[in-house]
Structure formats: structure tokens, C-alpha cells
């Protein structure tokens, strides 16, 4: 399983990706998240094979949700770690079992991976999301009404905490390719029965929608959709850089207000992002499309115009050149 020294095309692809995107610098201390499925086992095998060239310090982490369907999975992954002669770290839930929802499980896993990495001195956590995952995530977020930020999710890397990066080295690999890697190296895939359950929306996308798209519209649907996410990522990064500069220049943190005058000639895309950032700092949750649009309308509204009440008793109020985040609706004209 571990001793095949051959240098395959998939090794060359990953090696080149890591160099081009600076995902795992030489000598990095990397914690590999291994579920036992084909994607994470493929990532483990490839990084293990590339380790002599890069000098990484590798270890394996597994998150046990405490679900009945996971019984034996942690032992399975620990045995694999022993075969690879890599350190093994296990996270288990204090709440037994963890609620069987996608969002709760994902949030808990990232929290535990961050904790383990920080405790043991790792600088990055590698997860095995693939091009297939990226395409499915874009479709999932599109159906939910996400904007460009949501559609470009599953980026190549993002910070988990100060000094700790989450990296996704396999975003150029399709799920079919990770299956081929497991076959080639005879990796012992753990068959998670929950991956076949149509109770979960992402499973329905994977099992029903994506095969239909490949068969009826485009055999390369996953690649095409994932490329869209890649294009959106660059555009979102650029827009956020512009918004950050504008926000720093025109936002008054002490008055919780932003100058409307320089915002008025801006493109609608920048106006929306500036209003979203203004609201995001004041609301208990991410502002909705309707709340952002209402805020954009106030950029050119008459003095003393105001929004409807927002969550947490927050209002947006026009005070001459300012758009102010207020904790209550004004009863008299506000002073500059």
C-alpha cells in the first residue's frame, strides 16, 4: 500500500499544483484529515508519496461523530495511520452522538481539526475536497440563492486561525479519479452508508442531479461547473480588495456610519458589498438580499430616510451625508 515508489501522472499533477499555488510549502507541518473514504485516502497516499521531495511533517486526524453508522471507522483509520507509520490524532464528540445534520457535523469537524492542529503545532490542515465536491457545492449554494461569494466556496485555501491554513490540494481531481487511485494502491476504503442516504441534500445532488447533468447536458459537467467557481473566486477576491479600501477610507467606526457621497457614483456591485459589510458588523447574522437592497436604496435617499427595523433592533438612518447604523429609529433630526 505504501511502498510503491512509482511516479505516476497523478503525482506529477499534484506536485505541479502544490508548486503553482503554494499550498504546502516545503518543511510544512501538515495534519491530514482522513475520514476513511476514497477521497481522503487518495490525498493521504499522494502526500505520503510526495513527502520525501517536500520534507513535510505529516500526521493523520480523524473526527468521530459518535453516530452508529460510524462504529469501527476510527479504528479503521487508526490502523491505516499505523501502516503508514504516521502519528494519529482522534477527535470524538462530547455530545453523544453529534446531531446528524450536515451543517452541525461540518462545523464541529473544522473546530476539532483546528484544535488538534493548534495543540500539536501544525501549520496547515489538508482536506480532500475534489472538483466534484466543488461543483456540487456551487449548485447547492446556487439553489439556496447564494451570491458570488457562496458560489466560489471551496477555495484552494483559507485561514482556520492565526498561523493555521486549511488547504484543499485535490480540487483539480474528480471523484472518479480518486477511486482509480484507491484501486491502484489497494487502499481500504471505508464504505460510509450515510453517503448513500438521500436524506441529505448534497447526496441527492451527487447521486441524482450530477449524473443527469453529465448524461443529458455535458459529460464534463463537473469540470465546467468547478471552473466557474474558480473564475468567481478571482473576481470575488478583486471586489473584496476594492471594498476593503473604500470601507477603510469612508467608514467612521466611532459613529458607526459611512459617508454616502463617495458611494453614490460607484457601481452597484461595490455598493452592495459596502452595505453588506456595514450591516454585517451590526447584525447578529449575515444580512439577507432584501436587507442589503434596502440599504443600497438609502445611499441616494432623502435626509432622515430609514430602513425597516432589522434583527437586533438595528436601523439604517440617513443623516445628511452619512448612512448611520442606529439602535433605535430617530424621533428628531440627527446631528452631524
Secondary structure, 3 states (H helix, E strand, C coil): CCCCCCCCHHHHHHHHHHHHHCCCCCCCEEEEECCCCHHHHHHHHHHHHHHHHHCCEEEEEEEECCCHHHCCHHHHHHHHHHHHCCEEEEEECCCCCCCCCHHHHHHHHHHHHHHHHHHHCCCEEECCCCHHHHHHHHHHHHHCCCCHHHHCCCCCEEEEECCEEEECCCCCCCHHHHHHHHHHHCCCCCCCHHHHCCCCHHHHHHHHHHHHHHHHCCCCHHHHHHHHHHHHHHHHHHHHHHHHHHHHHHEECCCCEEECHHHHCCCHHHHHHHHHHHHHCCCCCCCCHHHHHHHHHHHHCCCCCECCCECCCEEEEEECCEEEEECCCCCCCCCC
